[in-house]
Amino acid sequence: MQIHHRKRFTPRGAGLIVVMIIISFLLAVGVVLMTITGSGPKIAGNVRQYQEAFNAAEAGFDMSWLSIEDRFANGAWTSFDAQYLNMPAGIDQPNQPGYFRRQSDQQLLTLIDPEADGTPNLNNVLFCNQPFIHLGGGQLDPRYTYTAFLVDDEVGSGTTDPRDAMLVLIGCVRAGTDIVSTARLEVVLTIQQPGTAP
């Protein structure tokens, strides 16, 4: 009687493969965690810069509101009719490529003040790159500015009402001459007629 002895196959290196898979997985998880941890402060910085730009736009609204109220109170304005920004042609026309809502904040700021010197190259701009944060010694911080102008919100509709306008405000945060962040507000203003409810 012959007894055959079969060798039993035992996989060699299987434990090594399992260890390599586990190490690869842990390495991938570590890389993902390092990326998330490293991008957190950057995201927080971007949010902070946007909030600063939004605050600049709100400051622009406050100053524009006071300025517009003053112009109506002293009789300099009786309506919004001649106060709209309407140049360059098409900036207030929704069906035109130059419509203000089709342009980025940076494009609008460059259009209004190409030199970024605070002096608009267009008429009917209420405020242009206006700084508002006071530093010591009566200086204003040029890093935080707002720009404000009025647009006829009914142009292209066939009827226009000079008793209302859209106030467009762009808050801007700069680092040197470079724009870092912007925020835009659009507010519809209406002249209240005496004896009517608000």
C-alpha positions in Angstrom: 0.0 0.0 0.0 1.3 3.3 -1.1 0.6 6.4 0.8 0.7 9.6 -1.2 1.5 12.5 0.7 0.2 15.8 -0.8 2.0 18.9 0.1 -0.3 21.5 1.5 -0.1 24.9 -0.3 0.3 27.8 2.0 0.4 31.2 0.5 3.5 33.0 1.3 3.6 36.8 1.6 -0.2 37.1 2.0 0.3 38.8 5.4 2.7 41.2 3.8 0.1 42.1 1.1 -2.5 42.7 3.8 -0.1 45.0 5.7 0.7 46.9 2.6 -3.0 47.5 1.8 -3.6 48.7 5.3 -0.6 51.1 5.2 -1.7 52.4 1.8 -5.2 53.1 3.2 -3.9 54.8 6.2 -1.5 56.9 4.1 -4.4 58.0 1.8 -6.6 58.9 4.8 -3.6 60.9 6.3 -3.1 62.8 3.0 -6.8 63.7 2.9 -6.8 64.9 6.5 -3.7 67.0 5.9 -5.3 68.6 2.8 -8.5 69.4 4.7 -6.6 70.7 7.8 -4.4 72.8 5.6 -7.2 74.3 3.5 -9.3 75.3 6.6 -7.5 78.5 7.4 -7.5 79.5 3.7 -11.2 79.0 3.5 -11.7 81.0 6.7 -9.6 83.8 5.2 -11.6 83.9 2.0 -14.9 84.1 4.1 -13.4 86.9 6.2 -12.4 88.9 3.1 -15.8 88.4 1.5 -17.4 89.6 4.8 -15.2 92.7 4.8 -16.2 93.4 1.2 -19.9 93.0 2.2 -19.4 95.4 5.1 -17.8 97.9 2.7 -20.9 97.6 0.4 -23.2 98.2 3.4 -21.1 101.3 4.4 -21.6 102.5 0.8 -25.3 102.1 1.2 -25.4 104.1 4.4 -23.4 107.0 2.9 -25.4 106.8 -0.4 -28.7 106.9 1.4 -27.6 110.0 3.4 -26.3 111.7 0.2 -29.5 111.0 -1.8 -31.8 112.1 1.0 -29.8 115.3 1.4 -30.0 116.0 -2.4 -33.8 115.6 -2.3 -34.1 117.7 0.9 -32.2 120.7 -0.5 -33.9 120.6 -3.9 -30.8 119.6 -5.9 -32.8 116.5 -7.1 -36.6 116.3 -7.7 -36.5 112.8 -9.3 -33.9 110.2 -10.3 -34.4 111.1 -14.0 -31.0 112.6 -14.8 -29.1 110.7 -12.1 -28.9 107.2 -13.7 -25.6 105.7 -15.0 -26.3 105.1 -18.6 -22.9 105.3 -20.2 -21.3 103.4 -21.8 -24.2 102.6 -24.0 -26.0 99.4 -22.9 -24.9 99.4 -19.3 -28.5 99.7 -18.3 -30.0 97.5 -21.0 -30.7 93.9 -20.0 -30.5 92.7 -23.6 -27.0 94.2 -24.2 -23.7 92.5 -23.6 -22.5 95.5 -21.6 -25.4 95.3 -19.1 -24.1 95.9 -15.6 -25.5 92.5 -14.3 -23.5 90.7 -17.0 -20.2 92.2 -15.8 -18.2 91.1 -12.8 -17.6 93.6 -10.0 -14.0 94.0 -11.1 -15.1 94.7 -14.7 -17.5 97.4 -13.4 -14.9 99.0 -11.1 -12.4 99.1 -14.0 -15.0 100.6 -16.3 -15.9 103.3 -13.8 -12.4 104.1 -12.7 -9.7 102.5 -14.9 -6.9 104.2 -13.1 -8.2 103.2 -9.6 -7.5 106.7 -8.4 -10.9 107.4 -6.9 -12.0 109.7 -9.7 -14.7 108.2 -12.0 -14.3 108.4 -15.8 -18.1 108.2 -16.1 -20.8 110.7 -15.1 -23.5 110.0 -12.5 -21.4 107.9 -10.1 -22.3 108.7 -6.5 -19.1 107.4 -4.9 -16.0 105.9 -6.6 -13.5 103.8 -4.7 -14.4 105.7 -1.6 -12.4 104.6 1.5 -14.4 104.7 4.8 -12.3 103.2 7.6 -10.5 105.9 9.6 -6.9 105.3 10.6 -4.9 107.4 13.1 -4.2 111.0 12.1 -7.3 111.5 10.0 -6.1 109.1 7.3 -8.5 106.7 5.5 -7.6 103.1 4.9 -7.4 102.6 1.0 -7.7 98.8 1.3 -11.5 99.0 2.0 -13.6 101.0 -0.4 -17.1 101.2 -1.9 -18.5 102.4 -5.3 -22.1 103.4 -5.7 -24.3 104.4 -8.7 -27.9 104.5 -9.8 -29.4 102.5 -12.7 -32.9 102.9 -14.2 -34.4 99.6 -13.2 -37.2 99.9 -15.9 -35.1 100.6 -19.0 -36.1 98.3 -21.8 -39.6 97.7 -20.4 -41.2 100.4 -22.5 -42.2 102.4 -19.4 -39.9 104.3 -17.1 -40.7 105.9 -13.7 -38.3 108.7 -12.6 -39.5 108.2 -9.0 -37.6 105.0 -8.5 -34.1 103.7 -9.2 -31.8 100.8 -8.4 -28.9 101.7 -6.2 -25.9 99.5 -7.0 -23.1 99.2 -4.4 -19.8 97.4 -4.8 -17.7 96.9 -1.7 -14.0 96.1 -2.4 -11.1 94.8 -0.4 -7.6 95.4 -1.8 -4.1 94.3 -1.1 -2.0 97.1 -2.5 -3.5 97.8 -5.9 -4.9 94.2 -6.4 -8.5 93.5 -5.7 -8.8 90.6 -3.3 -12.6 90.4 -2.7 -15.8 92.2 -3.8 -19.4 92.1 -2.8 -22.4 93.7 -4.6 -25.7 95.0 -3.2 -28.6 96.1 -5.4 -31.3 98.1 -3.6 -34.5 99.5 -5.2 -35.2 103.1 -4.0 -38.6 104.8 -4.4 -39.5 108.4 -3.8 -42.3 108.5 -1.3 -45.0 111.0 -2.3 -46.3 113.3 0.4 -49.4 111.9 2.0 -48.8 108.3 0.9 -48.1 105.4 3.2 -44.5 104.0 3.0 
